[in-house]
Amino acid sequence: MKIIVTGGAGFIASHIVDAFLREGHEVFIIDDLSSGRRENINPNATFYHMDIRKRSELEEIFSLVQPDIVDHHAAQINVRRSVEDPVYDASINIIGTLNILELSRRYGVKKVIFASTGGAIYGEVDGLADESTPTLPISPYGASKRAVEIYLNYYNTVFGLNYVALRYANVYGPRQDPFGEAGVIAIFSERILSGKPCIIYGDGEQTRDYVYVMDVVDANIKALTCPTGIYNIGTSIETSVNQLIEFLKEASGRDFPVIYDAPRQGEVRRIALSYKRANEVLGWKPNISLKDGIRETFQYFANINH
């Protein structure tokens, strides 16, 4: 199949590109390289340096490629940036995505796979969040991702455009940006290797559901053939930031300083995602434990940077 992967030079989507190519698909990457990296681009894919907000340029690519599938990962992913500038966040995550959906409808795309979010969409949840849990985002980032899910339902109902929205837990692994605002495991790994203290915002007891990037890749492969719908992609396990520190001490073999700072706005206190539906419908489950994933991730940064 011909597959367009937006954001295909980024952390998650570059791994997905690699996997689609291994599966024998023809892959086309659209990325403006604002956060993606050239070194992540698989040379066997066709690369277009492009901003998804530029609709006329985007249409030229859709017209030329005539894709079967669009795997849409291009996004503004920084929760704190969305709080500071919700209009900028919406310009990419909503308007840019609407360009993708309109062109998918016009050019006969069979399915859109959308990288959504679990933690930012559900808001504060007591216990495991499943796909029926009310969505009450407390950040513009979460609101924009939920808005796209509603648009996907509209395009499916009115135009018959099939879609799969994958609500990711906190994804981590090799190629994640260790200098960004998101991706605490990558950030901490880099700071440990550089001899800098790890900074925890809040008391460290806030929890997240951490899912390894190659498990997310597997979910995207399964999404090519699964029914339209929304699926949580997580581990159903809550892990506190303080626990992450202990895992990183074990993976690194180092005892490093930790600094506690004021909590950040727009971030939930605790979240974990039930993957029951993904298991039942997609046949998906997480295979990499957090300890193993952290060890792999830490070793990756140790090998490339130090």
HUTALIN-V362241 format. One record per run of one state. SS is the DSSP state (H for helix, E for strand, L for the rest). FROM is the first residue (numbers start at 0). LEN is the number of residues. If there is no record, write none. Layout:
# HUTALIN-V362241
[[SS | FROM | LEN] [SS | FROM | LEN]]
This chain:
# HUTALIN-V362241
[[L | 0 | 1] [E | 1 | 5] [L | 6 | 4] [H | 10 | 12] [L | 22 | 3] [E | 25 | 6] [L | 31 | 6] [H | 37 | 3] [L | 40 | 5] [E | 45 | 4] [L | 49 | 5] [H | 54 | 11] [L | 65 | 3] [E | 68 | 4] [L | 72 | 6] [H | 78 | 6] [L | 84 | 1] [H | 85 | 21] [L | 106 | 4] [E | 110 | 7] [L | 117 | 1] [H | 118 | 4] [L | 122 | 6] [E | 128 | 1] [L | 129 | 10] [H | 139 | 20] [L | 159 | 2] [E | 161 | 7] [L | 168 | 1] [E | 169 | 3] [L | 172 | 11] [H | 183 | 10] [L | 193 | 4] [E | 197 | 4] [L | 201 | 5] [E | 206 | 2] [L | 208 | 1] [E | 209 | 3] [H | 212 | 11] [L | 223 | 5] [E | 228 | 5] [L | 233 | 5] [E | 238 | 2] [H | 240 | 12] [L | 252 | 5] [E | 257 | 4] [L | 261 | 11] [E | 272 | 1] [L | 273 | 2] [H | 275 | 7] [L | 282 | 7] [H | 289 | 16] [L | 305 | 1]]
